[in-house]
């Protein structure tokens, strides 16, 4: 029988200390990289938000964010910056991250804010599926080495490049993705049948490990309406097996996404093949998008 899950707002110091400890368990970071309980508490009492996922009173996940600003032609506007989302290892893959983000979406809407942003590693397929496919975030911003050198197990040894995604909480896209009666997602087959261009098909070695292919860029004025950009289906496995190959993927996708964003492409979807070995692709569209 599945354990019932409860999502609730975290407001008190004893709960903040549990969030602090959960950070250590999820990311195995040194204490200097942990957001301390007193700072979480200060944020919550000044427009920030910490939500916890509880299974039988045990904290198994959390999301933390705070208010910020972004620039518009009419001056600065409020947004919510979602700083951290973590789920205890044995509870991952059960929809808890989605449940936390959905609750965050509801709370931020009630604050009258229409935009949530956050960063994530664009080479992590699981995160891409949650953020882009399931939640409906979009992206046209790439940050090189955003956090500098990090020493936790996920980030050690590579530049901390990040996508900076936009989650337009009142958009049709997001409302469709979060609806309990959501329609079926488009698949890789749909995109290929529609004439999408695959710009960097990976080359598989004899072990089935993907290697980045060359990408020389699109000819000026020859932008395609829909592109598919491949990333490893399991980047952490690539990194564990060959850190030099992982670095090649980081630099390859860095240059590719920067070039595509510069000429007006926007990440709007993420799909995977159904046959083995599994292959993963971002979907990018060019020009104006109806969000």
Secondary structure, DSSP 8 states (H G I E B T S, - for coil): ----EEEEE--SHHHHHHHHHHHHHHH---GGGS--HHHHHHHHTTT-EEEEEEETTEEEEEEEEEEEEE--TT--EEEEEEEEEEE-GGGTTSSHHHHHHHHHHHHHHHTT--EEEEEE-TT-HHHHIIIIIIT--EEEEEETTTT-S--STTTTTS---EEEEEEETTSHHHHHHH-TT------HHHHHHTT-EES---EE-TTS-EE--------TT---SEEEEEE-TTHHHHHHH-HHHHHHHHHHHHHHHHHHHHTTEEEEEEEE-SSSS--EEEEEEES----
